Amino acid sequence: MEFRAFLHTLRVWDTPLPPFDPDTAPDAPLPLFQSWLVHAAGAGQLEPHTMSLATVDSHGRPDIRTLMLHDADDAGWHFASHSTSAKGRQLAEHPVAALGFYWPAVGRQVRVRGVVTPAGQEASQADLHARSTGALAAALTGRMSEVLASRRELEAASDAAWERARAEPDTPVPTWTRYVLAPAEVEFFQGDARRRHVRLRYRREDSAAAWTRELLWP
């Protein structure tokens, strides 16, 4: 079968979708985001805390990858990486980013845009050491985004990192950085079987301003 024809055979939201009345949405986006993520998990969505992170490189070219959400609170949306990684270098030069969450089990998306700031070393190391041994081993392996000569090189580095992570669970990783995206815009998208999707956007000019809510055409 031709690839394009195959794509046309795939169904979208071939399941009952939850309702969303934007008139009942809270004044700020955080409580709605938290409730939507919990709801998605309860509806069977695998890994609802995974998200796409979009950044811009030194030439103005967009970059994107998938990673885990570490928290969402009044400060913003939290994630982590090495400061020496591609995303870390890009955020150091252009400290703005966008996040995208997609939960097909419930036909929902959330988009977040804003300024990103690194947390201090204490918070970053606490974030790392609150996670699993595997997470620490991966961070100790380091050299994220660098060219890899062979799988054998990675396996040797990983084995050594796992051994150290088990023996020294409090080992610091200086380049590991917790980042916080302070939202300027948050958009909630609820899919509709008749394509009358609901899009509710929250936006504000600065962190001290009240949120403006507005509906968008789908």
KOLFI-15485 format. One record per residue (C-alpha): x, y negated, z negated; residue in three letters. Coordinates in steps of 0.05 Angstrom, whole numbers, plus 5000, padded with zeros to 4 digits. Example, Ala and Ser with C-alpha at 12.3 -4.5 7.8 and 13.67 -1.06 7.14 Angstrom:
<nodes>
524650904844ala/527350214857ser/
</nodes>
This chain:
<nodes>
500050005000met/502449305017glu/504748944954phe/499948354962arg/494148834972ala/496249204910phe/496148554870leu/489048434893his/486949104863thr/489048894793leu/483548654747arg/483748044701val/480148034635trp/476148664651asp/473548654579thr/468748244537pro/471947584518leu/470847204453pro/467046544454pro/470345884438phe/466445264422asp/471244674424pro/466444254383asp/467944694323thr/475544624331ala/479344314272pro/482343614275asp/489443894282ala/492044464325pro/495944864274leu/490045204239pro/486945384305leu/493445674331phe/494346094268gln/487346364271ser/487846524345trp/494346914336leu/491447314278val/485147444318his/489247674378ala/493048164334ala/486548424305gly/483848524376ala/489548984393gly/494248494428gln/501248784424leu/506748314399glu/502247694395pro/508147314366his/512147364430thr/512446724470met/515746404531ser/520645844516leu/522145354572ala/528144884570thr/531944454620val/539244534638asp/544544004651ser/542343954725his/535043854708gly/533244564728arg/527944914686pro/529645554650asp/525046044614ile/525446674572arg/521347074523thr/522847084448leu/519547144381met/515946624340leu/518846584270his/513746114238asp/508645574253ala/507545064198asp/506744314187asp/513844204212ala/512544554278gly/513645204316trp/519945574294his/524646034334phe/531946204331ala/538046354374ser/545546254378his/547345524388ser/552445774439thr/547146134481ser/544345834545ala/538145594509lys/542345314451gly/546744914499arg/540744664538gln/537244444474leu/543444084451ala/543543664515glu/536043604525his/532443714458pro/525543814488val/521944464504ala/515344804519ala/512445444490leu/507345904522gly/503246444488phe/498846924528tyr/494147424496trp/490647804553pro/486848244504ala/482547634488val/483747204550gly/487146654511arg/493246214522gln/496545684480val/501645174507arg/505944744462val/510644174482arg/515143734440gly/521943544413val/526444084384val/531243994326thr/535944504294pro/534944684222ala/541044644177gly/545845224164gln/542345424099glu/535545494132ala/538545834193ser/542246354153gln/536246474108ala/532146594171asp/537047104197leu/537947484132his/530447534120ala/530047964183arg/531948684197ser/538849004198thr/538049064273gly/536948314280ala/543248174240leu/547148674282ala/544648344346ala/546747664320ala/553647924300leu/554548224369thr/554247494393gly/556647234461arg/549447144484met/548746954558ser/556147064573glu/558147524630val/558848254608leu/564448664638ala/561049344626ser/555849704584arg/561550054548arg/564049374522glu/557049214496leu/556349894463glu/562949824427ala/561349124402ala/554349344381ser/556849944343asp/561749514304ala/556348994291ala/551449524264trp/556849794218glu/558349104190arg/550948924184ala/549749544141arg/555949444099ala/555248684091glu/547948494097pro/549347774076asp/554647654129thr/553846944156pro/553446814231val/555346084239pro/552446004309thr/545646284290trp/540745704290thr/533545624271arg/530045124316tyr/523644744302val/519244464358leu/515143874333ala/508943874377pro/506743274417ala/501743684457glu/498244334443val/493244624493glu/488445204479phe/485645594537phe/479846084531gln/478446504593gly/471346594618asp/468847154663ala/465346644708arg/471646224711arg/468645674669arg/474845684625his/475245244564val/481444814558arg/482244394495leu/488443944489arg/491043614426tyr/496143044436arg/499342494396arg/504841974406glu/508742134343asp/508542594283ser/505142064240ala/499441934289ala/492742274287ala/491342794339trp/487042624400thr/482743194425arg/480343234497glu/477343754544leu/480843894610leu/477944154675trp/479944874686pro/
</nodes>
